[in-house]
Amino acid sequence: MSMSKRAVAEVEDVDEDAGVAKRCKEQPRWLRVEELFFKWYAFVRGTVAAHWPNLSYDTFIAAGMLPMYSEARQRRIVISTEVPEDQRGFDGVVFDGDIPVLAQVKDHARPIGAGALGATYGAILRIRQKNAGVRSLIASTSGFTEEVVEMDAPLLNVELLNINYDMMKAALEPPPAPFQLRGIQVEAIAAMKAWLTEAVKQFVLGMPPGSGKTLAVAHFLLELQERLALLDVIIASPTRVLVQQTETVLRGVLPHATFVTVGSDGTTSPDAIFAGKDDGRPLIISTTFDSAHVVADAICSGGGRDTILFVDEAHLYNRQLDQLRDCASKVCLVSGTPTGIPLGLLEAEFAEYTVSMERAAAEGFIVPPRMFYPIGVDLKDDSVEAKCEFIAVTSLREDNGMRRPLIFAKDKKEAAAFIAALAEEYASHGVSAAGRVLTGDTTQREREALRAWFEGGDGGNEARFITCVHVPNQGVDFPRCDGVFVTTIANRITALQRICRAVRTYPGKTFCSVLLWMSDKNLLDVAQLGLGAANVRCITAHLEATDVAKETVATVRANEQLRALVAAQGTISYREWSWWRRTDIIEMLGGCGVLKRGQIEDGFDVYRFMNKQRQRRREELLTDAQITRFDELDAG
């Protein structure tokens, strides 16, 4: 990097922790150009492009630069440095397919000549001693001299690229397009509209967290505005935080509706709930599960009303909602993890619209997860230090790797221990880091401040992380989160909710990292999460002990096993899944022969279900696979 690059004006900034003003330097122009170039190159070429602070250990290996890594990781760019170091003559790496290409970015007032490229030429020549075919790219905002174009570039196998700062910025910041519902959201609305015309009370809306299910519900209601004059809408959410989040979305889409929020402290009277209905506008009532009985009492005291009830996070449904559910004319069970909805909640007939995470990612509603397993480590080692090393190493093994992780700790003591240990581990690799703790006692105001801190910063050479303990897995909404660390997926609903904290889209985020502190022998559990054939990578937990060949063998084997497990499961509807889940419970009980009249298991009447299936068999409504399954249960 040229010594002619200079920092520019100083501005006032505010220290995040102390809350006092301090002097700091504005990001210099040369650095803004570099960072913008690598983002722009990745965008327009559809490939991986990594600026120096984001270069992974693996890219150093692929580019034949491994000897530089140990020193390089300790000498990352310091943003406030007025005159940066030479950085070995290149600013990052771009990829042409699987081939790494060294990249240098120049921002000068005049065409770039050989004199300004001495460090770059030197770096190329050094690397060519071990890799004669190494390719390079030099990008310039001011063009190149004739000597560089005609002589140096062909001799050194260098591609020259003329760039324009404003052009790159415009490409990455296009004017906002008018809002338009897409794909699965349109399908979800159509399915709900069809359900309203059917003589079926319940509907299951299963869309992955972050894919826009609340937005789909809001626009469904928007299309029904005329009918809503005769039909009351009730939204039930498990917590006040979720009530507020859902109501914010609904208000944005339905600004002319009347909103009533039922207090969770018992101060809202039943008479006040429907008082606003007389103005002729749609009435939308928001309540927590705890206060659902107040709304039910209001419906009953009014002699019954036509209502449509939306149960948010329906996998958390509890008995507090029973009275309200019984009063409602229609019930829509909304969940990002519909397989967690209690089986006893579903009647014999229900409509549904469910979407897999694989499809949601393919259509760009969420980013795809990459699963990382540690190898070469004792997984019985429960120390925070061992876990922190795995987290930091995984961050460094991917270009543009994880810099905003959520870490799910087992208790407050471990959560606090992560703060110092992980910051120290990151620092040992040349990355500054800071952490905060989020608990169930964190207030909404504190959460908002925590989110602002977490969403800030530049990334790259800086990491910010949050350790979570005793926190509901719903309502933790940090779009910039690009990874999660979990130690168990035994409870598939909890595991999936935690993983989904990282799948929300965010500018520049193309994937999220899921770090699993467990053996890859639990791939069956992963297959049952509904992630599809998610990409799995096995990584050596200790950076210095990295064995790429061993990792490759383990990674190939793990992905083959996962694909086979997912293919064996196939893609089934939620209705089919619930049928097979019920038969699993009957099998665990010992088969049909031991069931008793009125026996309730997992919330549903197993004896009644058994008789219903026998009737459906006589009516030839069961598939061949279901008939075989029931024969096995009858024999048991």
HELIX and SHEET records of a PDB file:
HELIX    1   1 ARG A   29  ARG A   45  1                                  17    
HELIX    2   2 TRP A   52  ASN A   54  5                                   3    
HELIX    3   3 TYR A   57  ALA A   62  1                                   6    
HELIX    4   4 LEU A   66  GLN A   74  1                                   9    
HELIX    5   5 GLN A   87  GLY A   89  5                                   3    
HELIX    6   6 ALA A  114  LEU A  117  5                                   4    
HELIX    7   7 GLY A  118  ARG A  128  1                                  11    
HELIX    8   8 GLU A  146  GLU A  147  1                                   2    
HELIX    9   9 VAL A  148  ASP A  152  3                                   5    
HELIX   10  10 ALA A  153  LEU A  156  1                                   4    
HELIX   11  11 TYR A  165  LEU A  172  1                                   8    
HELIX   12  12 GLY A  183  LEU A  196  1                                  14    
HELIX   13  13 LYS A  213  GLU A  223  1                                  11    
HELIX   14  14 GLN A  225  LEU A  228  1                                   4    
HELIX   15  15 ARG A  240  VAL A  253  1                                  14    
HELIX   16  16 PRO A  270  ILE A  273  1                                   4    
HELIX   17  17 ALA A  275  ASP A  279  5                                   5    
HELIX   18  18 ALA A  292  SER A  301  1                                  10    
HELIX   19  19 ALA A  314  LEU A  316  5                                   3    
HELIX   20  20 ARG A  319  LEU A  321  5                                   3    
HELIX   21  21 ASP A  322  CYS A  327  1                                   6    
HELIX   22  22 PRO A  338  GLY A  340  5                                   3    
HELIX   23  23 LEU A  343  LEU A  345  5                                   3    
HELIX   24  24 MET A  357  ALA A  362  1                                   6    
HELIX   25  25 VAL A  384  LEU A  396  1                                  13    
HELIX   26  26 LYS A  412  ALA A  427  1                                  16    
HELIX   27  27 GLN A  444  GLU A  455  1                                  12    
HELIX   28  28 ARG A  492  ILE A  499  1                                   8    
HELIX   29  29 ASP A  520  ASN A  522  5                                   3    
HELIX   30  30 LEU A  523  ALA A  527  1                                   5    
HELIX   31  31 LEU A  543  ALA A  545  5                                   3    
HELIX   32  32 VAL A  548  GLN A  569  1                                  22    
HELIX   33  33 TYR A  574  LEU A  589  1                                  16    
HELIX   34  34 CYS A  592  VAL A  594  5                                   3    
HELIX   35  35 VAL A  606  ARG A  618  1                                  13    
HELIX   36  36 ASP A  624  ALA A  635  1                                  12    
SHEET    1   A 2 GLU A  10  VAL A  14  0                                        
SHEET    2   A 2 ALA A  21  LYS A  25 -1                                        
SHEET    1   B 5 ALA A  49  HIS A  51  0                                        
SHEET    2   B 5 GLY A  92  ASP A  96 -1                                        
SHEET    3   B 5 ILE A  99  LYS A 106 -1                                        
SHEET    4   B 5 ARG A 135  SER A 140  1                                        
SHEET    5   B 5 VAL A 158  ASN A 162  1                                        
SHEET    1   C 7 THR A 258  THR A 261  0                                        
SHEET    2   C 7 LEU A 283  THR A 288  1                                        
SHEET    3   C 7 ASP A 232  SER A 237  1                                        
SHEET    4   C 7 THR A 307  VAL A 311  1                                        
SHEET    5   C 7 LYS A 330  SER A 335  1                                        
SHEET    6   C 7 GLN A 202  GLY A 206  1                                        
SHEET    7   C 7 ALA A 351  THR A 354  1                                        
SHEET    1   D 7 SER A 432  THR A 439  0                                        
SHEET    2   D 7 GLU A 462  VAL A 469  1                                        
SHEET    3   D 7 PRO A 405  PHE A 408  1                                        
SHEET    4   D 7 GLY A 483  VAL A 486  1                                        
SHEET    5   D 7 CYS A 512  LEU A 516  1                                        
SHEET    6   D 7 PRO A 369  ILE A 375  1                                        
SHEET    7   D 7 ASN A 535  THR A 540  1                                        
SHEET    1   E 2 ILE A 600  GLU A 601  0                                        
SHEET    2   E 2 PHE A 604  ASP A 605 -1                                        
END                                                                             
